[in-house]
Amino acid sequence: MTSSFETTNVVWRIDRSYAATAEKIANWLRQLMDLTQKSDKEVNKHFVTNLTMMLMGKFEKWYFTVSSLEYVASQSKFFPAYRELCDHLSAWIELEKYRRANQEITEMYCNHADFATLTPEAKEWVRNFYLRQSHHWKDNPEESVPSADMQSDRAARFKSLMRQYCVSAYEYLFSDEAKQEEDDGNPTDIWENFMRDLKYFPEGPIKNALRQLQKNRTSKKPKPLTLTKKHLS
């Protein structure tokens, strides 16, 4: 069936050196036919040849695997039309990219003693941080790469949520910042919000004490805060 296949009829949209052979694609299609419903009258030499020709020029050889076959078959009760087949293969490769990125992240960043001591929840937070970072903080695979400002905002939001809901993961990833916040006694953003609202406090002993606390916090050698007659005056 494929021995007479003419690659000169292929419309190439990829580098030809990365293309799968006609035999490989045809075999992949036959397996998909076995896993889905298809009228016997529609399955013929021309059907397989034409579909193989179209796929050969559009998708690289690593698209036609057992994993992609299982994914496309799980999405299709009936053998998909060309457009549906392309959509399913495109969706599969995005999932595969995320899976491989997650695997690489685990191998690169997570195979050491400190990571092993984290809880499963904390490990998932760490993996997700590295995974989202590697994909430029996109909210989904279909989204285009966000602007630098948007990436920064999303990273900050994720970091804030991590600090709120999984302190151990936050301390693992940002140990220096976590230690500084611990020394200061309050997370920086909470402190800044609190001091921003200082102007709404009425004049009196409490506001005087808070002013002294703010002064101590910004000095090189913070002094312990105590209420004195000076504050109460």
C-alpha positions as CSV (number, residue, x, y, z in Angstrom):
1,M,0.0,0.0,0.0
2,T,2.8,2.4,0.9
3,S,5.5,1.1,-1.4
4,S,4.2,3.2,-4.3
5,F,3.7,6.3,-2.1
6,E,5.2,9.4,-3.8
7,T,6.6,12.0,-1.4
8,T,6.8,14.5,-4.2
9,N,3.0,15.0,-3.7
10,V,3.5,16.1,-0.1
11,V,3.0,19.7,0.8
12,W,5.9,20.2,3.2
13,R,5.2,22.5,6.3
14,I,8.0,21.0,8.3
15,D,11.7,20.2,7.9
16,R,11.8,17.1,5.8
17,S,14.6,15.6,7.8
18,Y,12.2,15.4,10.8
19,A,9.4,13.7,8.9
20,A,8.1,10.3,9.7
21,T,8.1,7.6,7.0
22,A,5.0,6.9,5.0
23,E,5.0,3.3,6.4
24,K,5.1,4.6,10.0
25,I,2.2,6.9,9.5
26,A,0.1,4.4,7.6
27,N,0.6,1.8,10.3
28,W,-0.4,4.4,13.0
29,L,-3.5,5.1,11.0
30,R,-4.4,1.4,10.7
31,Q,-4.1,1.0,14.5
32,L,-6.3,4.0,15.0
33,M,-8.9,2.4,12.7
34,D,-8.8,-0.7,14.8
35,L,-9.5,1.4,17.9
36,T,-12.4,3.5,16.4
37,Q,-15.5,2.9,14.4
38,K,-15.2,3.3,10.6
39,S,-17.3,2.1,7.6
40,D,-15.4,-0.6,5.7
41,K,-16.5,1.1,2.5
42,E,-14.5,4.2,3.4
43,V,-11.3,2.4,4.3
44,N,-9.4,1.8,1.1
45,K,-6.0,2.4,-0.4
46,H,-6.7,5.9,-1.5
47,F,-8.1,7.0,1.9
48,V,-5.0,5.8,3.7
49,T,-2.6,7.2,1.1
50,N,-4.2,10.6,0.9
51,L,-4.4,11.0,4.7
52,T,-0.8,9.8,5.1
53,M,0.4,12.3,2.5
54,M,-1.3,15.2,4.4
55,L,0.0,14.1,7.8
56,M,3.5,13.5,6.6
57,G,4.0,17.1,5.6
58,K,2.4,18.6,8.7
59,F,3.6,16.6,11.7
60,E,7.1,15.5,12.7
61,K,7.9,11.8,13.3
62,W,7.7,12.0,17.1
63,Y,3.9,12.7,16.8
64,F,3.2,9.2,15.8
65,T,3.7,7.2,19.0
66,V,1.7,4.8,21.1
67,S,1.0,7.7,23.5
68,S,-0.5,9.9,20.8
69,L,-2.4,6.9,19.4
70,E,-4.0,6.3,22.8
71,Y,-4.9,10.0,23.2
72,V,-6.5,10.4,19.8
73,A,-8.4,7.1,20.1
74,S,-9.7,8.1,23.6
75,Q,-11.0,11.4,22.1
76,S,-12.8,9.7,19.1
77,K,-15.6,7.2,19.0
78,F,-15.5,7.3,15.2
79,F,-12.4,7.6,13.0
80,P,-11.7,11.4,13.0
81,A,-11.8,13.5,9.9
82,Y,-8.5,15.2,8.8
83,R,-9.3,18.4,10.7
84,E,-10.3,16.6,13.9
85,L,-7.2,14.4,13.6
86,C,-4.9,17.5,13.3
87,D,-6.7,19.1,16.3
88,H,-6.2,16.0,18.5
89,L,-2.5,15.6,17.5
90,S,-1.9,19.3,18.3
91,A,-3.6,19.0,21.7
92,W,-1.6,15.9,22.5
93,I,1.7,17.5,21.7
94,E,1.0,20.4,24.1
95,L,0.2,17.9,26.8
96,E,3.3,16.0,26.0
97,K,5.5,19.1,26.2
98,Y,4.1,19.8,29.6
99,R,4.7,16.2,30.7
100,R,8.3,16.3,29.5
101,A,8.9,19.7,31.1
102,N,7.6,18.4,34.4
103,Q,9.9,15.4,34.1
104,E,12.9,17.6,33.3
105,I,12.1,19.9,36.2
106,T,11.9,17.0,38.6
107,E,15.3,15.7,37.4
108,M,17.0,19.1,37.4
109,Y,15.6,20.7,40.5
110,C,14.0,18.1,42.7
111,N,16.5,15.3,43.0
112,H,18.2,16.3,46.2
113,A,17.9,15.8,49.9
114,D,16.0,19.0,50.8
115,F,13.3,18.4,48.3
116,A,12.8,14.8,49.6
117,T,11.9,16.2,53.0
118,L,9.0,18.2,51.7
119,T,5.4,17.0,52.0
120,P,3.6,15.9,48.8
121,E,1.6,19.1,48.8
122,A,4.8,21.2,49.0
123,K,6.5,19.2,46.3
124,E,3.6,19.9,44.0
125,W,3.8,23.6,44.7
126,V,7.5,23.6,43.9
127,R,7.0,21.6,40.7
128,N,4.2,23.9,39.6
129,F,6.3,26.9,40.2
130,Y,9.2,25.7,38.0
131,L,6.7,24.3,35.4
132,R,4.8,27.6,35.0
133,Q,8.1,29.5,35.0
134,S,9.5,27.4,32.2
135,H,6.3,28.1,30.2
136,H,6.6,31.9,30.7
137,W,3.6,31.9,33.2
138,K,1.0,31.1,30.5
139,D,-2.3,30.2,32.1
140,N,-2.9,27.5,29.5
141,P,-1.0,25.9,26.6
142,E,-3.0,27.7,24.0
143,E,-2.2,31.2,25.3
144,S,0.5,33.2,23.6
145,V,3.5,34.2,25.6
146,P,2.4,37.0,28.0
147,S,4.2,40.3,28.2
148,A,7.1,40.7,30.7
149,D,4.9,42.8,33.1
150,M,2.2,40.2,33.0
151,Q,4.6,37.4,33.7
152,S,6.0,39.3,36.6
153,D,2.5,39.9,38.0
154,R,1.5,36.2,37.7
155,A,4.8,35.1,39.3
156,A,4.2,37.5,42.2
157,R,0.6,36.3,42.6
158,F,1.7,32.6,42.6
159,K,4.4,33.4,45.1
160,S,2.0,35.2,47.3
161,L,-0.5,32.3,47.3
162,M,2.4,29.9,48.0
163,R,3.4,31.9,51.0
164,Q,-0.2,32.0,52.3
165,Y,-1.1,28.3,51.7
166,C,2.1,26.4,51.7
167,V,4.8,28.0,53.8
168,S,7.2,25.1,53.5
169,A,7.3,25.3,49.7
170,Y,7.8,29.1,49.9
171,E,10.7,28.7,52.4
172,Y,12.2,26.0,50.1
173,L,12.2,28.2,47.0
174,F,12.8,31.6,48.7
175,S,14.7,30.8,51.8
176,D,16.5,34.2,52.0
177,E,13.3,36.2,51.7
178,A,11.5,33.9,54.2
179,K,14.3,34.3,56.7
180,Q,14.3,38.1,56.3
181,E,10.5,38.2,56.8
182,E,10.9,36.0,59.9
183,D,13.5,38.4,61.3
184,D,11.3,41.4,60.5
185,G,8.3,39.7,62.2
186,N,5.9,40.4,59.4
187,P,5.8,39.6,55.6
188,T,6.8,42.7,53.7
189,D,3.6,43.2,51.8
190,I,1.5,42.9,55.0
191,W,3.7,45.4,56.7
192,E,3.5,47.9,53.8
193,N,-0.2,47.7,53.7
194,F,-0.4,48.2,57.4
195,M,1.9,51.2,57.4
196,R,0.0,52.7,54.4
197,D,-3.1,52.7,56.6
198,L,-1.2,54.4,59.5
199,K,-2.5,57.8,58.5
200,Y,-6.0,56.7,59.4
201,F,-5.0,56.1,63.1
202,P,-6.0,59.0,65.4
203,E,-3.2,60.9,67.0
204,G,-2.2,59.4,70.3
205,P,-0.1,56.8,72.1
206,I,-0.7,54.0,69.6
207,K,0.2,56.0,66.6
208,N,3.3,57.3,68.3
209,A,4.4,53.8,69.1
210,L,3.8,52.7,65.5
211,R,5.9,55.6,64.2
212,Q,8.7,54.4,66.5
213,L,8.3,50.8,65.2
214,Q,8.5,52.0,61.6
215,K,11.7,54.0,62.5
216,N,13.3,51.0,64.2
217,R,12.4,48.7,61.3
218,T,14.2,50.9,58.7
219,S,17.3,51.5,60.8
220,K,20.4,49.3,60.5
221,K,20.3,48.3,64.2
222,P,16.6,48.0,65.2
223,K,15.9,48.8,68.8
224,P,13.3,47.0,70.8
225,L,10.0,49.0,71.0
226,T,8.8,50.0,74.5
227,L,6.1,52.4,75.4
228,T,7.6,55.4,77.3
229,K,6.4,58.7,78.6
230,K,7.6,60.2,75.3
231,H,5.2,58.0,73.3
232,L,2.4,58.8,75.7
233,S,2.9,62.6,75.7
